Amino acid sequence: MNRGTLIPNSAEVDLVCLRSKAGLIQVELRACQAISFCPSCGSRSSRVHSRYWRAIADLPWEGIPVQILLRARKFFCVDDRCTRRIFTEQLPGTVRPYARRSCRSSEALSWVTLALGGRAGARLARKLGLLASRTTLLHELRRRAHPSAPSSPRVLGLDEWAWKKGHRYGTMLCDLEQGRVIDLLPTRDSETVAAWLREHPSVQVVSRDRAGAFADAIRKGAPNAVQVADRWHLLNNLVDTLLRCLERHCGTVREVRDRLEAPSRTRFFSSSDPEDPQTLASERTQQKRKSRLQLYQQMIELIACGKSQAEAATSVGLSLRTVQRWTTTGAFPERKHRVFPSQVDAFGPYLEKRFAEGCTNASQLWREIKQQDFLGNASSVWNWLRRRFGCLRTAGTTPHVKRRPPLCLDHVAWLMLKADPRRHRFLEALYSTSSELEAIGHTARGFFEMIRKHDAVAWPRWLEDAMQSPLASFARRLERDRSAVDAALRLPWSNGMVEGQIHRLKLIKRQMYGRASFDLLRLRVLHST
């Protein structure tokens, strides 16, 4: 589309005049080329047969409809062997043959249809001054050719998309090097995908999920292509397997959780010493301090043995900047106790006085300062007194303490994959209770780290060890797809971009309300890439 021009194409037509009529603007144009080419034989001709008028709709001006009156010409074909004696002059930059709209007006309508579809596009076009029905918009879109995409992709990503989840699926194919969708298939069966791959023999690498149908299709249609298993799907399969294992040991997990939480609750509710309040928050703080102290001691021992600060940081698992700061301090760096301002601070002198007089009931003190224009609630007063004077009890009741949420199996699975058992009290207790869970966690964490670090060297050794572990069934499934897993660790390709394109397809499909055919959905997905 030519932007900022009064006429559609100055190389094909000249402006004759402008007219203002009721409700529209007329633009009179005439063809300016001295010769024309016969569309049948391609011969040049300058012999004009006749002239006629064409009324063409153009882009509106400030919402006012514009009509082009084009003075078109017909020519004689000078080639006696041509079957066509008379032909109409072709103006491809201005208007298509037999069209009632200019090329740039049709292109604008196609953009609107790609973004919104038929009905919504027609409503927006009417607001912009482009008078067209939803049927006209869909016809304009179907006239468009396939977008300029590479016909011979080298690295392909494919995944399924759902017409109706659980019932009907299609296949999306993306060029991972170009980052765009190159085709949609109406089904996901292996024969359809294999036929498409046979038509595109340039495919060398295919990234896919763990579906067996896609693996069979690639072997049939592109037997020489390298199959790459998507790393996210590999980790997702690992988590699913880990959850099934944890379901068999649900009683052990619950027993360890209750055993760890029971002493904390007992110490808090039985505490009578106001100088040593035992809460879950303080216990977690002490546990974190203990872990940091162990790291500090390990770092000091390594440096004392002659290790450099960088080597000590790598061995302990800390950053080099942290090791440098701890070494410069010369002692274990304690956490600074942060005290946040509170609106209770303004009534601090009065509360200290009343507490010294023997009034330790937080509810009573709250009612007293409330009469002095205190706007906070009773819990803020209780927290302030607890921080200042220690453990408190309201009249005949125990203070409300936020309980630790119960550990669900999903949480336990991610702890086993990401947390260090030596630094996490729950995992340490869980592994000491069950040797089978310890073996499962060690094997699963090894696979997790291997996928995250793309460690292809560790893959054969992990597979051999996993065959002797409780995750042997998971390892056997991976062994059947061994070459694809190995390629996932060696190559950078994955299905991440394909998943994003499927998310965009879902948005387009839901905008269409399920009332459009596959060919229209395919056009919108391909053209709006």
Rosetta blueprint (number, residue, H / E / L):
1 M L
2 N L
3 R L
4 G L
5 T L
6 L L
7 I L
8 P L
9 N L
10 S L
11 A L
12 E L
13 V E
14 D E
15 L E
16 V E
17 C E
18 L E
19 R E
20 S E
21 K E
22 A L
23 G L
24 L E
25 I E
26 Q E
27 V E
28 E E
29 L E
30 R E
31 A E
32 C L
33 Q L
34 A L
35 I L
36 S E
37 F E
38 C L
39 P L
40 S L
41 C L
42 G L
43 S L
44 R E
45 S E
46 S L
47 R L
48 V E
49 H E
50 S E
51 R E
52 Y E
53 W E
54 R E
55 A E
56 I E
57 A E
58 D E
59 L E
60 P E
61 W E
62 E L
63 G L
64 I E
65 P E
66 V E
67 Q E
68 I E
69 L E
70 L E
71 R E
72 A E
73 R E
74 K E
75 F E
76 F E
77 C L
78 V L
79 D L
80 D L
81 R L
82 C L
83 T L
84 R L
85 R L
86 I E
87 F E
88 T E
89 E L
90 Q L
91 L L
92 P L
93 G L
94 T L
95 V E
96 R L
97 P L
98 Y L
99 A L
100 R L
101 R E
102 S E
103 C H
104 R H
105 S H
106 S H
107 E H
108 A H
109 L H
110 S H
111 W H
112 V H
113 T H
114 L H
115 A H
116 L H
117 G L
118 G H
119 R H
120 A H
121 G H
122 A H
123 R H
124 L H
125 A H
126 R H
127 K H
128 L H
129 G L
130 L L
131 L L
132 A L
133 S L
134 R H
135 T H
136 T H
137 L H
138 L H
139 H H
140 E H
141 L H
142 R H
143 R H
144 R L
145 A L
146 H L
147 P L
148 S L
149 A L
150 P L
151 S L
152 S L
153 P L
154 R L
155 V E
156 L E
157 G E
158 L E
159 D E
160 E E
161 W E
162 A E
163 W E
164 K E
165 K L
166 G L
167 H L
168 R E
169 Y E
170 G E
171 T E
172 M E
173 L E
174 C E
175 D E
176 L L
177 E L
178 Q L
179 G L
180 R E
181 V E
182 I E
183 D E
184 L E
185 L E
186 P L
187 T L
188 R L
189 D L
190 S H
191 E H
192 T H
193 V H
194 A H
195 A H
196 W H
197 L H
198 R H
199 E H
200 H L
201 P L
202 S L
203 V L
204 Q L
205 V E
206 V E
207 S E
208 R E
209 D L
210 R L
211 A L
212 G H
213 A H
214 F H
215 A H
216 D H
217 A H
218 I H
219 R H
220 K H
221 G H
222 A L
223 P L
224 N L
225 A L
226 V E
227 Q E
228 V E
229 A E
230 D L
231 R H
232 W H
233 H H
234 L H
235 L H
236 N H
237 N H
238 L H
239 V H
240 D H
241 T H
242 L H
243 L H
244 R H
245 C H
246 L H
247 E H
248 R H
249 H L
250 C H
251 G H
252 T H
253 V H
254 R H
255 E H
256 V H
257 R H
258 D H
259 R H
260 L H
261 E H
262 A H
263 P H
264 S H
265 R H
266 T H
267 R H
268 F H
269 F H
270 S H
271 S L
272 S L
273 D L
274 P L
275 E L
276 D L
277 P L
278 Q L
279 T L
280 L H
281 A H
282 S H
283 E H
284 R H
285 T H
286 Q H
287 Q H
288 K H
289 R H
290 K H
291 S H
292 R H
293 L H
294 Q H
295 L H
296 Y H
297 Q H
298 Q H
299 M H
300 I H
301 E H
302 L H
303 I H
304 A H
305 C L
306 G L
307 K L
308 S L
309 Q H
310 A H
311 E H
312 A H
313 A H
314 T H
315 S H
316 V H
317 G L
318 L L
319 S L
320 L H
321 R H
322 T H
323 V H
324 Q H
325 R H
326 W H
327 T H
328 T H
329 T H
330 G L
331 A L
332 F L
333 P L
334 E L
335 R L
336 K L
337 H L
338 R L
339 V L
340 F L
341 P L
342 S L
343 Q H
344 V H
345 D H
346 A H
347 F H
348 G H
349 P H
350 Y H
351 L H
352 E H
353 K H
354 R H
355 F H
356 A H
357 E L
358 G L
359 C L
360 T L
361 N L
362 A H
363 S H
364 Q H
365 L H
366 W H
367 R H
368 E H
369 I H
370 K H
371 Q L
372 Q L
373 D L
374 F L
375 L L
376 G L
377 N L
378 A H
379 S H
380 S H
381 V H
382 W H
383 N H
384 W H
385 L H
386 R H
387 R H
388 R H
389 F H
390 G L
391 C L
392 L L
393 R L
394 T L
395 A L
396 G L
397 T L
398 T L
399 P L
400 H L
401 V L
402 K L
403 R L
404 R L
405 P L
406 P L
407 L L
408 C L
409 L H
410 D H
411 H H
412 V H
413 A H
414 W H
415 L H
416 M H
417 L H
418 K H
419 A L
420 D L
421 P L
422 R L
423 R L
424 H L
425 R H
426 F H
427 L H
428 E H
429 A H
430 L H
431 Y H
432 S H
433 T H
434 S L
435 S H
436 E H
437 L H
438 E H
439 A H
440 I H
441 G H
442 H H
443 T H
444 A H
445 R H
446 G H
447 F H
448 F H
449 E H
450 M H
451 I H
452 R H
453 K H
454 H L
455 D L
456 A L
457 V L
458 A H
459 W H
460 P H
461 R H
462 W H
463 L H
464 E H
465 D H
466 A H
467 M L
468 Q L
469 S L
470 P L
471 L L
472 A H
473 S H
474 F H
475 A H
476 R H
477 R H
478 L H
479 E H
480 R H
481 D L
482 R H
483 S H
484 A H
485 V H
486 D H
487 A H
488 A H
489 L H
490 R H
491 L L
492 P L
493 W L
494 S L
495 N L
496 G H
497 M H
498 V H
499 E H
500 G H
501 Q H
502 I H
503 H H
504 R H
505 L H
506 K H
507 L H
508 I H
509 K H
510 R H
511 Q H
512 M L
513 Y L
514 G L
515 R L
516 A L
517 S L
518 F H
519 D H
520 L H
521 L H
522 R H
523 L H
524 R H
525 V H
526 L H
527 H H
528 S L
529 T L
